[in-house]
Amino acid sequence: MEGSSGKGYAWVISAGFNAAFAAVAAKFLLSPVIRYGLVVFFNVIMWGCYVNSLKALSSLQATVTNFATNFLTSGLAGFFLFEELLSFKWFAGAMIIVIGVLILSKSSVEKREKKD
C-alpha cells in the first residue's frame, strides 16, 4: 500500500506542475493559437495525472496536494520568470498550505493503518 501511495503523490504533484505550466504558458507573448494550444495541452496532461493519482489517494488528498503544488509552482514561476513580487503574506500562506498538506497526508495514512 505504501508504494501505491508514493506513486499517487508522484502523479498528483506532476498534475500540479502541469497546471502551473498551463498558467505560465498563458502569460507568454506567443501567438494566441500557440498560447491556447499549450494551455489546453498542459491541462489535458494535468487531468490525466490527476485521474491516475486517484487510483492510490483519496480525492481529498489528491485535490489538496494538486492545489498546493500548483499554487507554489505558479507563485515561484511568476517570481523567477516574470519578476512578480511575492510578499511575506504569500510566503506565510504557502507555509501554512504545505503544513496542512503534510498533516492531511499523515492523518490519512494513520487512519488506513488502523483499518488494516
N, C-alpha and C positions, 0 to 999 in steps of 0.2 A: 504494500500500500504506500510505503514511503517513496518508492521510486516513481509511482504514478503521480503522486502529489508534486514531486520535483519537476516532472515533465509538464504538469499542469501549470505550474508557476512559470516555467520557461515559455510555454505557449502564451500565457496571458501577458507576460512582460513584453514579449515580441508584439503582441497586439497593441499594447500601449505605445511602443516605439513607432509602429506603423501609423497609428492615429496622429502622433506628433509629426511624423514625416508628412502626412497629408496637410496638416496645418502649415508647416514650413513651405510646402510646395505651393500653397495658395498665396503665399506672400512674395514669391519670386516674380520678377518682372519678365515673364515669358509671354508668349502669345497666349491668348485666352484658351484656345483649344488644347495646347500642351499643358497649361496650368490645370485646367479642369480634368484633363485626362489623367494627370498624375494624382490629383485628389481622389478621383474615382478608383484608380489603381491601388493606392495605399489603403483606402477604406475597404476595398474588397479583400485585400490581404489581411487587414486588421480583423475583419469579421470571421475569416477562415481560422485565424489563430485563436480568436476568442471562443469560437464554437469548439475547437479542439481542446481548449483549456477546460471547458465544461464537462469533459469526459472524466476529469480527475479532481476537479474542485467544485465546491458548491457555487451556486450562482452569485451569492453574496461575496464570497472570496474573490471570484473572478472579476466581478464588477468593480469592487473597491480597489483591487490591485491594478486593474486596467486603468481606472481613473487616476490613481496615484502616479503610475508610470507616465501616462500621457501628460498630466499636469507638470510633473518635474521636468520631463524631457522638453516639453513645449516652452516652459519658462527659461530653461538653460539655453535652448536653441535661440530663443529671442535675444538673450543676453549676448551670446557669442557671435551669432550670425548677423543680427540686426541692431546690435548695440542698444537694446532696450534696457532701461534701468530696472533693477529688482530691489525693492525696498526691504527694510528689516521685517516688515509685516509679512512680506511674501516668504522670506526665509523661515520666519516663525510658523507660518501656516503650513509650509512644506514639511517642517519638522514634526508638527502635530499630525499631519496626514501619514507620514512614514511610521510614527509611533503607533497610530491607530491601526494601520495595516499589519504591523508586527503583532500587536495584541490580538487582533482578529484571527490572524493565521495561527498563533499559538493556542488560542482558546478552542479553535475548531479542531486542531489536532488532538488536544486533550480530550475533547468530547468523543471523538472517534475511538480513541484508545479505551475509554471507559465502556463503550458499547461492545467492543470485541471481547 
